[in-house]
Amino acid sequence: MKQNIDKIELTFLQKEDHLAICELMKDEYKHLKDSTWEYEELSALLDKFPKGQVGIKIDGELAGFALSIIVDYSLFDDNHNYKEITADYTFDTHDPLGDMLYGVDIFISKKYRGLRLGRRLYDYRKELCEDLNLKGIIFGGRLPNYGKYAQKLTPKEYIQKVKYKKINDPVLNFQLSNDFYVKRVLKNYLEGDVESQEYAALLAWNNIYYTKLKKKPLTQKSIVRLGLVQWQVRPYKNIEEVLEQAEYFIKAVSNYRSDFALFPEFFNAPLMAKYNHLNEADAIRELAKYTHTFKEEFSKLAISYNINIITGSMPELVDGHLYNVGFLCKRDGTIEKYAKNHVTPDEKKIWGLNGSNEIRTFNTDCGKIGVLICYDSEFPELSRILANEGMQILFVPFLTDTQNGYSRVRLCSQARAIENECYVAIAGCVGNLPKVHNMDIQYAQSAVFTPCDFAFSINGVKAESTPNTEMILVADVDLDLLKELHSFGSVNNLKDRRLDIYDIKRTNNLNE
């Protein structure tokens, strides 16, 4: 696997991708008579159903792909074989008016296995299925390890042992872990599949949003799932222990198919305990030496768990000046930085922190977002500038020691949601840290806030955590509701601004 990945993207396959597909497949399926897709076969799929044929590219290199068709499943029964369902590889069985998405093939390069790229392809199929209002997904899954057990186990017994983790089957294990279930065993499914003894498991996934009377056109995703991490500070021996805890939370919110994971401000401050013999200003500069590693490791986790991560914040030294920064680690492998503009009196006096001069929004695969670190949320000018640039979700990682401080962040964040007609997610640290100066107590209640109108919660609170308890908070926000609010809300805070008598604008946008 490549050590450094700059860009991961999900793309629609093109006919010119044929040679790259052949290169991926020829080694894996060399035992089959027809080990790769013919150009004519791929062309037929692309001509009939271009949205069903997708690939994953890493730094421009094809790393995997998924092929599918739509079928009228009433024309087949659960005992079909591969040639029948594909009309002898012509794909004349594809029916745009059908009711079931059929998985023709899915493949990940050996070079990039371990990055959960297959999960991305399955997630795309599920979303496509939902967008096209199909009943579900079905396909025949090979049993590549069955040949080793064929003399002593029936296919049904083999599948049962795989389900209960008594036998490892990498293909079936992966499909079961992605919410597919086995409907039955297929005999003589794929001709020449010696490894599977030509058996396959008929796997299915049901679309719970399917409605029989109405078909929806393919639209841009509007429901965004937020995963907030309410992090308890505790002693850590080293950075590896902090990253282990961080991965635990990322995995937890990823298992709920969250689009974002939000960490608090200075969640990694416990690492300063090692430098408690130094004064506070020197100790936080030692903590800054870990920041590059955190950035790189969080980026790897974003890729591996297919989630956009807002890393909270951490100190960074730039040309001898100390800043409070964080990183947006996107699931496509790109990394962008944000920084705190306003530092509190204590941060300036005790740590010698400097305020950043940069204000910016970020484009993501789930809309345009902004990030304001803690104290910045208490300055409405910043979020108004971000709203003017189209921000839909504002993330506020914070760290507050008292309920007074927390109330300032919470109430100001709620105001930002109302005045900017956006969602605001806040996440903070909880617990006590007696061995780190200036970080001894924390108070937090993480939450997701909404505008206050009929389409939203009457009190503007979408969800909130238990105060001062380590936990995750998962909540869905609907971006389409913001569009309706902008035009049809009871009040229109953005539209009704008196720009004839006042305005908010940037005076500079300098990078550190």
PEURSUL-V858708 format. One record per residue. N is the residue number from 1. RES is the residue in one small letter. SS is DSSP state (~ for helix, > for strand, _ for the rest). OMEGA is omega as a letter, one per 30 degrees, with the letter a starting at -180 (NA if undefined). D_CENTER is the distance of its C-alpha to the mean C-alpha in Angstrom with 1 decimal. Layout:
N RES SS OMEGA D_CENTER
N RES SS OMEGA D_CENTER
//
This chain:
1 m _ l 21.0
2 k _ a 20.9
3 q _ a 20.7
4 n _ a 19.4
5 i _ a 16.8
6 d _ a 16.7
7 k _ l 14.8
8 i > a 12.7
9 e > l 12.9
10 l > a 13.1
11 t > l 16.7
12 f > l 19.5
13 l _ l 22.1
14 q _ a 25.5
15 k ~ l 28.9
16 e ~ l 29.2
17 d ~ a 26.4
18 h ~ a 28.9
19 l ~ l 30.3
20 a ~ l 26.9
21 i ~ l 26.2
22 c ~ l 29.6
23 e ~ l 29.1
24 l ~ a 26.0
25 m ~ a 27.8
26 k ~ l 31.4
27 d ~ a 31.2
28 e ~ a 29.1
29 y _ a 31.2
30 k _ l 34.6
31 h _ a 36.2
32 l _ l 35.7
33 k _ l 38.4
34 d _ a 35.9
35 s _ a 33.2
36 t _ l 31.4
37 w _ l 31.0
38 e _ l 34.0
39 y ~ a 33.6
40 e ~ l 35.2
41 e ~ l 32.8
42 l ~ l 29.7
43 s ~ l 31.5
44 a ~ l 32.3
45 l ~ a 28.7
46 l ~ l 27.6
47 d ~ a 30.6
48 k ~ a 30.1
49 f _ a 26.4
50 p ~ a 24.5
51 k ~ a 21.2
52 g ~ a 21.2
53 q _ a 21.4
54 v > l 18.2
55 g > l 17.7
56 i > l 15.3
57 k > l 17.0
58 i > a 16.8
59 d _ l 19.0
60 g _ a 20.7
61 e > l 21.5
62 l > a 20.7
63 a > a 18.8
64 g > l 18.5
65 f > l 19.1
66 a > l 19.3
67 l > a 22.4
68 s > l 23.3
69 i > l 25.9
70 i > a 26.8
71 v > l 29.9
72 d _ a 32.3
73 y ~ l 32.0
74 s ~ l 35.3
75 l ~ a 37.0
76 f _ l 35.8
77 d _ a 36.1
78 d _ a 34.0
79 n _ a 36.4
80 h _ l 35.7
81 n _ a 35.3
82 y ~ a 33.2
83 k ~ a 36.0
84 e ~ a 36.7
85 i ~ l 33.1
86 t _ a 32.9
87 a _ l 36.6
88 d _ l 37.5
89 y _ l 34.6
90 t _ a 35.6
91 f _ l 32.9
92 d _ l 35.5
93 t _ l 34.0
94 h _ a 31.1
95 d _ l 31.7
96 p _ l 29.7
97 l _ l 31.1
98 g _ a 30.2
99 d _ a 28.2
100 m > l 26.1
101 l > a 23.5
102 y > l 25.0
103 g > a 23.1
104 v > a 25.5
105 d > l 23.8
106 i > a 20.7
107 f > l 20.9
108 i > l 19.2
109 s _ l 21.4
110 k ~ a 22.8
111 k ~ a 22.2
112 y ~ l 18.4
113 r _ a 18.2
114 g _ l 16.3
115 l _ a 13.0
116 r _ l 11.7
117 l ~ l 12.1
118 g ~ l 14.0
119 r ~ l 11.2
120 r ~ a 9.6
121 l ~ l 13.1
122 y ~ l 13.7
123 d ~ l 10.7
124 y ~ l 12.3
125 r ~ l 15.6
126 k ~ l 14.8
127 e ~ l 13.7
128 l ~ l 16.8
129 c ~ l 18.9
130 e ~ a 18.0
131 d ~ l 18.6
132 l _ l 21.9
133 n _ l 22.9
134 l _ a 23.7
135 k _ a 24.8
136 g > l 22.3
137 i > l 21.8
138 i > l 24.5
139 f > l 25.5
140 g > a 27.7
141 g > l 26.1
142 r > l 28.3
143 l _ a 29.5
144 p _ l 30.0
145 n _ a 31.5
146 y ~ a 33.8
147 g ~ l 36.7
148 k ~ a 37.1
149 y _ a 37.7
150 a _ a 39.5
151 q _ a 42.9
152 k _ a 42.2
153 l _ l 39.3
154 t _ l 39.0
155 p ~ l 35.6
156 k ~ l 35.1
157 e ~ l 35.9
158 y ~ a 33.6
159 i ~ l 30.6
160 q ~ a 31.4
161 k ~ l 31.6
162 v ~ a 28.2
163 k ~ a 26.7
164 y _ l 28.4
165 k _ l 27.4
166 k _ l 31.0
167 i _ l 30.3
168 n _ l 27.4
169 d _ a 26.5
170 p ~ a 23.4
171 v ~ a 22.9
172 l ~ l 23.6
173 n ~ a 21.8
174 f ~ a 18.5
175 q ~ l 19.2
176 l ~ a 20.2
177 s ~ l 17.1
178 n _ l 15.1
179 d _ l 17.2
180 f _ l 20.1
181 y > a 23.6
182 v > l 26.9
183 k > a 29.4
184 r > l 32.2
185 v > l 33.5
186 l > l 34.4
187 k _ a 37.5
188 n _ a 38.3
189 y _ a 34.9
190 l _ a 34.4
191 e _ l 37.7
192 g _ l 38.2
193 d _ a 35.2
194 v _ a 37.4
195 e _ a 34.6
196 s _ a 33.7
197 q _ a 37.4
198 e _ l 36.3
199 y _ l 34.6
200 a > l 31.1
201 a > l 29.1
202 l > a 28.5
203 l > a 24.9
204 a > l 23.6
205 w > a 20.7
206 n > l 21.8
207 n _ a 20.3
208 i _ l 21.1
209 y _ a 20.9
210 y _ l 23.7
211 t _ a 26.7
212 k _ a 29.9
213 l _ a 31.6
214 k _ l 29.1
215 k _ a 26.9
216 k _ l 24.2
217 p _ l 23.8
218 l _ a 20.5
219 t _ l 18.9
220 q _ a 16.0
221 k _ a 13.2
222 s _ l 14.4
223 i > a 12.8
224 v > a 9.8
225 r > a 8.8
226 l > l 9.2
227 g > a 9.5
228 l > a 12.6
229 v > l 14.2
230 q > a 18.0
231 w > l 19.2
232 q > l 22.8
233 v _ a 24.7
234 r _ l 26.8
235 p _ l 28.7
236 y _ a 27.0
237 k _ a 29.1
238 n _ a 26.9
239 i ~ l 23.6
240 e ~ l 22.6
241 e ~ l 22.9
242 v ~ a 20.7
243 l ~ l 17.9
244 e ~ l 18.5
245 q ~ l 18.1
246 a ~ l 14.9
247 e ~ l 13.4
248 y ~ a 14.7
249 f ~ l 12.9
250 i ~ l 9.4
251 k ~ a 10.4
252 a ~ a 11.7
253 v ~ l 8.9
254 s ~ l 6.6
255 n ~ l 9.9
256 y _ l 9.9
257 r _ l 6.9
258 s _ l 5.6
259 d _ a 3.7
260 f > l 5.5
261 a > a 7.6
262 l > l 11.1
263 f _ a 14.0
264 p _ l 17.7
265 e > l 20.3
266 f _ l 22.1
267 f _ a 20.5
268 n _ a 22.0
269 a ~ l 25.5
270 p ~ l 26.9
271 l ~ l 27.3
272 m ~ l 30.1
273 a ~ l 32.2
274 k ~ a 33.4
275 y ~ a 34.9
276 n _ l 36.5
277 h _ l 39.8
278 l _ l 39.0
279 n _ a 39.0
280 e ~ a 35.8
281 a ~ l 35.6
282 d ~ a 35.9
283 a ~ a 33.6
284 i ~ l 30.6
285 r ~ l 31.4
286 e ~ l 31.2
287 l ~ a 27.7
288 a ~ a 26.8
289 k ~ l 27.5
290 y ~ a 24.3
291 t ~ l 22.0
292 h ~ l 21.7
293 t ~ l 20.8
294 f ~ l 18.1
295 k ~ a 16.6
296 e ~ a 16.8
297 e ~ l 15.6
298 f ~ l 12.4
299 s ~ l 11.7
300 k ~ l 12.3
301 l ~ l 10.1
302 a ~ l 7.0
303 i ~ a 8.4
304 s ~ a 9.5
305 y _ l 6.8
306 n _ a 4.4
307 i _ l 2.1
308 n > a 4.7
309 i > l 7.6
310 i > a 10.9
311 t _ a 13.3
312 g _ l 16.0
313 s > a 19.2
314 m > a 21.7
315 p > l 25.1
316 e > l 25.6
317 l > l 29.1
318 v > a 29.8
319 d _ l 33.4
320 g _ l 34.6
321 h > a 32.9
322 l > l 30.4
323 y > l 27.3
324 n > a 24.6
325 v > l 21.3
326 g > a 17.6
327 f > l 14.9
328 l > l 11.7
329 c > a 10.0
330 k _ a 7.9
331 r _ l 6.1
332 d _ l 9.4
333 g _ l 11.4
334 t _ a 13.0
335 i > l 13.9
336 e > a 15.6
337 k > l 17.8
338 y > a 19.0
339 a > a 22.1
340 k _ a 24.3
341 n _ a 27.1
342 h _ l 29.3
343 v _ a 30.3
344 t _ l 32.2
345 p ~ l 35.8
346 d ~ l 35.2
347 e ~ l 32.4
348 k ~ a 34.9
349 k ~ a 37.9
350 i ~ a 36.6
351 w ~ a 33.9
352 g _ l 35.0
353 l > l 31.7
354 n > l 31.7
355 g _ l 29.9
356 s _ l 27.8
357 n _ a 29.1
358 e _ l 25.8
359 i _ a 24.2
360 r _ l 21.3
361 t _ a 18.4
362 f > l 15.3
363 n > l 14.1
364 t > l 10.5
365 d _ l 9.2
366 c _ l 9.4
367 g > a 12.8
368 k > a 14.7
369 i > l 14.2
370 g > l 16.6
371 v > l 17.0
372 l _ a 20.3
373 i _ l 21.2
374 c ~ a 23.4
375 y ~ l 26.9
376 d ~ a 25.6
377 s ~ a 24.6
378 e ~ l 28.3
379 f _ a 29.3
380 p ~ a 28.8
381 e ~ a 29.6
382 l ~ a 26.3
383 s ~ l 24.1
384 r ~ l 26.6
385 i ~ l 26.3
386 l ~ l 22.5
387 a ~ l 23.2
388 n ~ l 25.8
389 e _ l 23.2
390 g _ l 21.1
391 m _ l 18.6
392 q _ l 17.0
393 i > l 15.0
394 l > l 16.6
395 f > a 15.2
396 v > l 18.1
397 p > a 17.9
398 f > l 21.5
399 l _ a 24.2
400 t _ a 27.3
401 d _ a 30.3
402 t _ l 32.1
403 q ~ l 31.6
404 n ~ l 33.3
405 g ~ l 30.7
406 y ~ a 27.9
407 s ~ l 29.6
408 r ~ a 29.8
409 v ~ a 26.1
410 r ~ a 25.4
411 l ~ l 28.1
412 c ~ l 27.4
413 s ~ l 23.7
414 q ~ l 25.0
415 a ~ l 27.4
416 r ~ l 24.8
417 a ~ a 23.0
418 i ~ a 26.4
419 e ~ a 27.9
420 n ~ l 24.9
421 e _ a 23.8
422 c _ l 20.2
423 y > l 17.8
424 v > l 17.9
425 a > l 15.9
426 i > l 17.8
427 a > a 17.4
428 g > l 20.3
429 c > l 22.0
430 v > l 24.7
431 g > a 27.7
432 n > a 30.5
433 l _ a 30.9
434 p _ a 34.6
435 k _ l 34.8
436 v _ a 33.0
437 h _ l 35.0
438 n _ a 33.7
439 m _ a 30.7
440 d _ a 32.7
441 i > l 31.4
442 q > l 28.2
443 y _ a 27.6
444 a _ l 24.4
445 q _ a 23.1
446 s _ a 19.5
447 a > l 19.0
448 v > a 17.6
449 f > a 20.4
450 t _ l 21.3
451 p _ l 24.3
452 c _ l 27.4
453 d _ a 28.4
454 f _ a 29.1
455 a _ a 25.6
456 f _ l 24.1
457 s _ a 25.2
458 i _ l 28.8
459 n _ l 28.2
460 g _ l 25.1
461 v > l 23.1
462 k > l 20.1
463 a > l 19.5
464 e > a 20.7
465 s _ l 20.8
466 t _ a 24.1
467 p _ l 25.8
468 n _ l 26.1
469 t _ l 24.4
470 e _ a 21.5
471 m > l 18.7
472 i > l 15.2
473 l > a 15.0
474 v > a 12.7
475 a > l 13.6
476 d > l 13.1
477 v > a 14.5
478 d > a 16.1
479 l ~ l 16.4
480 d ~ l 19.4
481 l ~ l 21.3
482 l ~ l 21.3
483 k ~ l 22.9
484 e ~ a 25.5
485 l ~ a 26.1
486 h ~ a 26.9
487 s ~ a 29.6
488 f ~ a 30.8
489 g _ l 30.1
490 s _ l 33.1
491 v _ a 33.0
492 n _ a 31.4
493 n _ a 30.8
494 l _ a 29.5
495 k _ a 32.0
496 d _ l 35.0
497 r _ l 34.9
498 r _ a 38.4
499 l _ l 37.7
500 d _ a 41.4
501 i _ l 42.1
502 y _ l 39.1
503 d _ l 36.1
504 i _ a 33.3
505 k _ l 32.7
506 r _ l 31.7
507 t _ l 34.6
508 n _ l 32.8
509 n _ a 29.4
510 l _ l 30.3
511 n _ l 28.0
512 e _ NA 29.0
//
